Amino acid sequence: MNGLDEVDTGARRECESPTRRRFLSGGALSIGVVVASLIHRRALAAPMAAASPDVSIEKFSDAGQSEGIIRVPRVVKTDEEWRKLLAAQTYIVTRQAGTERAFTGSTWNLHADGIYHCVCCETPGFDSRTKFESGTGWPSFWQPISKHNVLESTDNSYGMSRVAVSCPRCAAHLGHVFEDGPKPTGLRYCMNSAALHFVARR
């Protein structure tokens, strides 16, 4: 199975429980699921032409210290430009709302100290100090580095009601957030390694 297949078949299982993932792993995608997947990806990857040309995000130093809220231009590219710029798996995850297979990403088991940035535009997204072991096989955090640096939206794909998490600057799909995380927030931001660029704290 090639890398694209791994992303596609894993999409409907993102961050579900290990038991449910094992139950579903042997089944093929139905035509209805494939169609729903395509519609879902196109919706989340829609261009931001109608949006404001600028967006507010919180800037952070390499040490993870806030440097205040700033206005930055949105990063808008054509689908073809993203295809040329990104690796195949990263393109499918970030621009088509795909999902990498559990336990295959580069950062799900990473314990280094640093900041996780959006791979498409380098917007700081998560601090390793809020990362925890979720047992899902995806990098998980109990909060984003700033509420200004992630965008949450309703995702009703695959017959489930979830909350998708994306980058407010470039609209890259990052993952989903669930209400089964640890204290103090009780949230689990279940992200894709392919959507994140880790930078060690300095």
N, C-alpha and C positions, 0 to 999 in steps of 0.2 A: 504494500500500500504506500503511495507516495505522500508527500507532505500536505498536498492540497486535500486529499481524501481524509487525512487525519483531522484537519481543521473542520471540514464539512460535517463529518459524521459525529464529531464531538459537540457541535453547536447546540443541539437541543438538550444536552446533558449538563450544561455549564453549572458548576457549583451545586449540583444535587448531592444527596447523601451517597456515600460509597455503596450502600446496599442497592439503591435505585440505579446507580450507574452500572453495577454488575448485571442487574436484571435486564437493562436496556441494551447492553453492549453487544449481545448476540443478534439483535433484531435489525432488519434493514429499514431504511427510511421509506415511508409510504409516499405515494405521489402527492398526497395532500400536504405532508410535512415539507417536501421539497419545494412545492409552490409557496407555502407559507414562509419558508426560509428566504426565498428569493424576494418576496414582497417586503419582508422584515428588513433585509439588508439594504434594499433600495431606499426604504424610508429613513433608516438611520444614517445612510450615507448621502442623503440629499444635500445639494449645494446650499450655501448660506448667502445666496445673492440678495435675498430680501432682508437680511439682518443688518444691524449696524456695522459699519466698517471697522469699528473698534470694540474692544471688550475689556472689562476690568478684571485683573487677576492680582493675586498677592505675590510680590517678589520675595525671594528668599536668597540668602547668601549660601555659599558652599558649605557653611557650617550648619545650615538649617535655620538661621535666625531671620525672622521677618524683617523686611525692609520697606514695608508699607504697600498700599494698594496703588497700582499703576494702570494707566490705559495703554494698551498695545493693539496694533492692527491685527485683525483676524488673519489666519493663514488659510487661504482659499486656493485650491489647485483643481485642475480638471482630473477626471478619473484616469486618463492616460498618463498624466504627469505623476500621479501617485503610484501607478503601476511601475513606472520606470524608476522612481525614487526608492521604493520600499522592497524588501525581500518578499517573496510570494506569500509566506505565512503571515507576515506582518500586515501586508496589504489586505488579505482576506479578513483578518481579525479587526483591524482598525477602520477599514473603509467599507467593509461589507458585513460588519457585525458578526463575524465568525467566532469560533472558540477553539483554542488549542486543546489537545488531549490532556487530561489530568496527568500529573506527575511527569510531564515531558518538557515543560518550560524551563528556562534558564534560571529563574529566580524563585520558584516555589519553595525551595529548600535553602535559599540564600540567607545567611545570618549576619552578613557584614553590616556595618554601620554606615548609613548614608541616606540619600534622597532618591526616590523613584520619580522620573520625569516622563511625560508623554513622549513616546518615541518619534512622533511626527513633528512636534514643534517645540519640544523641550520645556513645556510648562511644568513646573514642579507639582506633583500630584500626591505623593505619599512619603511619609517619613518612616524609616525602618524601626523607629522606636515605638510605633503603633502596630507593627507587624506581629502576627501570632500564628501558632500552629493550629490550623483548622481541620487538618486531616482530609481535606478535599483534593489536594494535589495542585492547587492554584495559590499564588501569593495572596494572602489575606491580611487585611488591616482593619482596626476597629474605628478608624476615622481617617479622612483625607487630611492633607497638610493644611488646607484652608478650604472653607466652604466656597470661596470665590474661584477655586481652581478645578472644580468638578461640576458637571451638569448632570442632574438626575431627571429621568423621564420615564413614563409608563411604558412597559413592554408587555404586550399581550400575545406574543408569538408562541407557537407550539402548544397552544391550549393552556398556557400558564399565565398568571399575572405576576410580573416581576418589575423591578425598578432598574433600568439600565443606567450605567454611568459612562459619561463621555467627557471629552476635553472641551471646555467652553471656547477655546481659541481656534481649534482646527476641526472640531466635531469628530475626532477619532473615537471609536468605540473602545472602551477600556475593560468593561466587565459589567457586573451587577452588584447590587447591595441587598443584603438580607437582614432580617431582624432576629438573628440567632447568634450574635457575636458575644464576646466577653464584656465585662464591665471595663470602663465606666459608661460606654455608650450603648452596649447591647447590639451593636451593628457589626456586620461582616461584609466588608468591601472585598468581594471576590474578583480579582483582576486577572488578566492574561499577561503572562511574561512577555509575549510578543508585542504587547502594547506599551511596555515600560522600558525605560533606559535608566539603569542604576548608576549613580555617581557617588563614589565614596565621600564621606564627610571629611572636610578639611578644616 
